[in-house]
Amino acid sequence: MIQTMLVRNIIAVAAITLSAVSLSGCDYWPPALQTQIEQLRSELQSATVEKTQLQNQLASITKVKDDLQVQVDDLSRANRDKSSMINSLQNSLAAAQERLSKSAKVATPKAGAAKPSAKVTQKAPVKKKAATKAAGPR
């Protein structure tokens, strides 16, 4: 019975000691581990700065992309408007040419009618006299 109580006491003391050690943590950090921890903290800090810069660049590029998309949409709309205007003008031109050809057929003189003669007289080209100076010393 004394042995059982002694064993229980030893187990209780060991449990309390282990819990105290595990709760308090280790106060000793080897220099190599401290160096590695500082290096990881430094890398984390530089990675955070780089992440922030990349996020800023992404935001800027996204804004430029949105602006360019608005310009593309505006130019596409203008292109559609101009294409419809061109088609309308081509249709109007075709209709005007058709009316002109119909009116020309109606207004053509009969085969026996005399046509006015169109003689063009050309004048002889005017000749310019080239003034040549004697090249002398100056």
C-alpha positions as CSV (number, residue, x, y, z in Angstrom):
1,M,0.0,0.0,0.0
2,I,2.8,2.4,0.7
3,Q,4.3,1.4,-2.6
4,T,1.1,2.2,-4.4
5,M,0.9,5.6,-2.7
6,L,4.5,6.2,-3.5
7,V,4.0,5.3,-7.1
8,R,1.0,7.6,-7.3
9,N,2.9,10.4,-5.8
10,I,5.7,10.0,-8.2
11,I,3.3,9.9,-11.2
12,A,1.5,13.0,-9.9
13,V,4.8,14.9,-9.5
14,A,6.0,13.8,-12.9
15,A,2.7,14.9,-14.5
16,I,2.8,18.2,-12.8
17,T,6.4,18.7,-13.9
18,L,5.7,17.8,-17.5
19,S,2.7,20.1,-17.6
20,A,4.7,23.0,-16.1
21,V,7.5,22.5,-18.6
22,S,5.1,22.2,-21.6
23,L,3.1,25.3,-20.5
24,S,6.1,27.5,-19.8
25,G,7.9,26.6,-23.0
26,C,11.6,26.5,-23.6
27,D,13.6,29.6,-22.7
28,Y,16.7,28.5,-24.5
29,W,17.0,29.1,-28.3
30,P,20.2,27.9,-29.9
31,P,22.0,30.7,-31.9
32,A,21.6,28.8,-35.2
33,L,17.8,28.5,-34.6
34,Q,17.6,32.2,-33.7
35,T,19.5,33.1,-36.9
36,Q,17.1,30.9,-39.0
37,I,14.1,32.4,-37.3
38,E,15.4,36.0,-38.0
39,Q,16.1,35.0,-41.7
40,L,12.6,33.6,-42.0
41,R,11.1,36.8,-40.5
42,S,13.1,38.9,-42.9
43,E,12.0,36.8,-45.9
44,L,8.4,37.1,-44.7
45,Q,8.7,40.8,-44.4
46,S,10.2,41.2,-47.9
47,A,7.6,38.8,-49.3
48,T,4.9,40.9,-47.8
49,V,6.3,44.1,-49.3
50,E,6.6,42.4,-52.7
51,K,3.0,41.1,-52.4
52,T,1.8,44.6,-51.7
53,Q,3.7,46.0,-54.7
54,L,2.3,43.3,-56.9
55,Q,-1.2,44.0,-55.7
56,N,-0.7,47.7,-56.4
57,Q,0.6,46.9,-59.9
58,L,-2.4,44.5,-60.5
59,A,-4.8,47.2,-59.4
60,S,-3.1,49.8,-61.8
61,I,-3.1,47.3,-64.7
62,T,-6.7,46.4,-64.1
63,K,-7.6,50.1,-64.2
64,V,-5.8,50.6,-67.4
65,K,-7.4,47.4,-68.9
66,D,-10.9,48.8,-67.9
67,D,-10.1,52.2,-69.5
68,L,-8.9,50.5,-72.7
69,Q,-12.0,48.2,-72.7
70,V,-14.2,51.4,-72.5
71,Q,-12.3,52.8,-75.5
72,V,-12.6,49.6,-77.5
73,D,-16.4,49.6,-76.8
74,D,-16.7,53.3,-77.8
75,L,-14.7,52.6,-81.0
76,S,-16.7,49.5,-81.8
77,R,-19.9,51.5,-81.4
78,A,-18.5,54.3,-83.6
79,N,-17.4,51.7,-86.2
80,R,-20.9,50.2,-86.3
81,D,-22.4,53.7,-86.7
82,K,-20.0,54.6,-89.5
83,S,-20.6,51.3,-91.2
84,S,-24.4,51.8,-91.2
85,M,-23.9,55.4,-92.5
86,I,-21.7,54.1,-95.3
87,N,-24.3,51.4,-96.2
88,S,-27.0,54.1,-96.2
89,L,-24.9,56.4,-98.4
90,Q,-24.1,53.6,-100.8
91,N,-27.8,52.8,-101.1
92,S,-28.6,56.4,-101.6
93,L,-25.9,56.6,-104.3
94,A,-27.1,53.5,-106.1
95,A,-30.7,54.9,-106.0
96,A,-29.5,58.3,-107.3
97,Q,-27.5,56.6,-110.1
98,E,-30.5,54.6,-111.1
99,R,-32.7,57.7,-111.2
100,L,-30.0,59.4,-113.3
101,S,-29.8,56.6,-115.7
102,K,-33.6,56.5,-116.0
103,S,-33.8,60.3,-116.6
104,A,-30.9,60.1,-119.1
105,K,-32.9,57.4,-121.1
106,V,-36.0,59.6,-121.1
107,A,-34.1,62.7,-122.1
108,T,-32.0,61.1,-124.9
109,P,-32.7,62.7,-128.3
110,K,-34.1,60.7,-131.1
111,A,-31.8,59.1,-133.7
112,G,-32.5,61.6,-136.5
113,A,-31.9,64.7,-134.4
114,A,-28.8,66.8,-135.1
115,K,-26.2,66.9,-132.5
116,P,-24.2,70.1,-132.0
117,S,-20.7,69.7,-133.1
118,A,-18.1,70.3,-130.5
119,K,-14.9,71.5,-132.1
120,V,-12.2,72.4,-129.8
121,T,-9.6,74.7,-131.1
122,Q,-6.2,74.5,-129.5
123,K,-3.9,77.4,-129.3
124,A,-0.3,76.9,-129.9
125,P,1.7,76.9,-126.7
126,V,3.5,80.1,-126.0
127,K,7.2,79.9,-126.2
128,K,9.2,81.6,-123.5
129,K,12.5,83.0,-124.4
130,A,15.2,82.0,-122.1
131,A,17.5,84.9,-121.2
132,T,21.0,83.7,-121.2
133,K,23.7,85.9,-119.7
134,A,27.2,85.5,-120.4
135,A,29.0,84.0,-117.5
136,G,31.7,86.4,-116.6
137,P,33.8,87.0,-113.5
138,R,32.2,88.9,-110.8
